[in-house]
Amino acid sequence: MNETTRPRTGSGRAAAGGGGERSPEFRLAMDAYGGLRRDLFHNAFAYRMLPRMRTDGPLTRRLPGRMRAYAAWTPHALVCFLAFCTATFAASWDVGRLGISMAWPVGGAILAAPVLMTLVRPIGAFWLSCAATVFMGVVGAHGGMGPWSPGTTVMHLSVLTVVALRTRPRVSAWMWVFTVVLGAMLSSTRGYWYADNTVQLATLYGIVLLVISVRHIRKDAERQVSAEKSVTAVERDKRTVLEERTNIARELHDVVAHHMSVVAIQAEAAPYRVENPPPELAQAFATIRENAVAALTELRRVLGVVRAEDYEAPDAPQPTLADLDGLLSNVREAGLPVEKVVTGAVRELPQGVELSAYRIIQEALSNTLRHAPGSGARVEIGYVLGGLGLRVVNGRATAEAGPSQGSGHGLTGMAERVAMLGGVMTAERTAEGGYEVTVFIPVAPVAPVEPAEAAEAEPTVDLAKRTEERA
């Protein structure tokens, strides 16, 4: 006998004895029972004070300080008002066997107590309201109308409303079920055949609870959507930063590779410039060259990691501030008047600094073209002792801006470039309605190079460029 035809007597006995897997209907019923216990029975009389109302709304924020403090107790005042209305209805209608003289102190207290209890123990207030309804249904005289008298109706509706507002929608559903069962039981035991209002008031209670539940569900959905938007915005910002850093790494590869090539070539040529160099010196230069070549290899591997699938290496070298006039000419041809102002002694800066300065100016002018059509721009470059200062400012737009074709990462990219170089950047609107980007990039002072040393270094740099192009 194989496994498919073997009788499963053990599992059958387990199922018959209640130890086997339960049916989906049974599990659903047990889940509902567990939810009922948690919602209406577990810690039903736990202390839960009604919180005060927020006073930062559009109306309450306009109130004076003292009145605003009092306005925070508005929900508590409304509950007390509902309790007063309930006691008034009890004195007017729910007299019955209590007698006229006992109607106000006894009937009013019995029906107002559950409403007031919603301020501190909401679930317990619901059970107390059910008990008060039973008590008034037994001892009260309602003229053939029942089982809900005007007093008990106002009381129970007030309790259901406050408790539903303070709890979740599932509690509202359970309260409505128990209310319907309670009304049916009272109607069957007392026999209110003349004017039985069980169905009418069950419908009224259900509509009120349904409206409150829909409000809860909508607010929960809005909070969830807001939280998801916040998480999405954070993830989008992180992705934007990573993309900009990747772009910066690609652009700086050529700069770093050029410097490493110069180091390797100079280390290889250095021993031949010294007559009869010591073996230790030759070995040291050989080690420097090996490390430089290894660093170039690793740099190419890193570039391969950050390079996108559709990335194409540029044929021309990375731009510097010397190429800025060509950029400004292209921008003027696109319809943006640009003025360039240079202050300080112009000098050659590290290639990484010049590349970042060029890209920052390029992105700032691109933003002006996209978001401020019809305006003019001014580019200021300041060479100071401690670094390089940039300022790109544009005027107010005189035409309607069309749909942006950019990635929306311009300011993020500029900030990443400045942070990489240890600089400071500000981007803000001007008093005239334009926009201004100000950047300072620190540059360490470089020792001056003697003319003879510079003449000797030029052939080496040229050789390094040819070596890099072959690589």
C-alpha positions, 0 to 999 in steps of 0.5 A: 500500500503506497502513501496515497492509498494509506488510510489516515485513521490517526488524523481522522480521530484527531479531527473527530476529537477536536485536535485537527485543523479547524475549518475556515468558518470556525477560525473566523468565528473564533477571531470575531469572538476574540475581537469582541472580548478585546473590544467590549469586555477586556478592561471595559472599565479602564480609565481613559480620560477624554483628551482636550481639543487641539487649539491650533485650528483655523478658528481657535488660533485666533482666540486670545490666550485665555479663551484659547485655553478654555476652548480646549475643554469644548468636548467636555462641555458638550458631553456635560450639555448632553448629560443635562439634556438627557436628565431633562428628558428623563424628568419630562417623560421617564416618570412611571413608577418612580413618581413625580417627586422622584423623577428628576433626582433619580431618573435624571441621575440614572440617565445622565450618569452613563453620558458623563461616564464617557469622559473617563471610561467609554466602554464602561459607559456603554454597558452602564447605558444598557443597564440604565435602559433595562432599568427604565424599561422595567420601572418606567411607564412610557404610555405604550411606547417602547422599549426606547423612551425619549430619555433612554433614546437621548442617553444611549444615542449620546453614549454611542456617539461619544464612544464611537468617536473615541474608539475604532469602527469595529467597536461601533459595530459591536455596540450596534449589534448589542443595542439591537439585541437589547431592544429586541429582548426588551420588546419581547419581554414587555410587549410594546405592541402599541408603538414598538420603536425598536426597528426605527431607533436601531436604524437611527443608531446604525446611521449615526455609527456608520457616519462616525465609522466612515469618518474614522476610516477616512482619517486613517486612510489620510494618515496612512497616505500622508505617512506613505508620502513622507516615506516616499519623499525621504526615499526619493531624496535619498535616491536623488542624492545617490544619483547626484553623487554617482554623476559627480564620481563619473566626472571626477574620474577623469581628473583623478585618473589624470593625476594618478597617471602623472604620478606614475609617469614621474615615478618611472622617469625620476631615477633617470634624472639622477646620475647613478641613483642608489638602489633604494631610491630606484626601488622606492620610485618603482614602488610608487609607480606600482601603487599608482598603476594599481590605484588607476586599475581600482579607479576604473573598477569603481567607475564600472560600478557607478556607470549606468548601462546607457552611460557614454564616456565623453570624448572631450576633457571635463570643462573648467572655468576657462570654458565658461565663456562658451557656456555663456554664449550658448545661454545667450543664444537660448534667450537669456541675457547673462553678465559675467563679472570676475574679481580678484587675481585669476589663477588656476585652481584644482581641476575638481574645484574648477569642474564643480564651479563650472557645473554649479554655474551651468545648473544655476543658469539652466534653472533660470531658463526653465523657471524664470523666462524673460529675466536676466542673469548675472554670474559673479566669480571671485578669486580670494585668498582662501578659495573661490566665491560664486554668485548666480542671481536672476531677476523676476520672470516676465513670462509664464514658465512652461513645463519643466524638462529637468530632473528636479535635482539641480539644487541637490546636485549643487549642494552635493558638489559644494559639500564634497569640497567642504564649501558653503552654499545658500539658495534663496529668493531675492527681494525683487522676486528673483533667485540667488545662488551663492557658493564659497569653495575653500581652496588651500594655497599652493606653493609657487612652482619655479619656471625650471621645474615647470618646464621639466614637468610639461613633457611629463604631463603630456606623456601622462595624457597620452598614456591615459588616452591609450588606457 
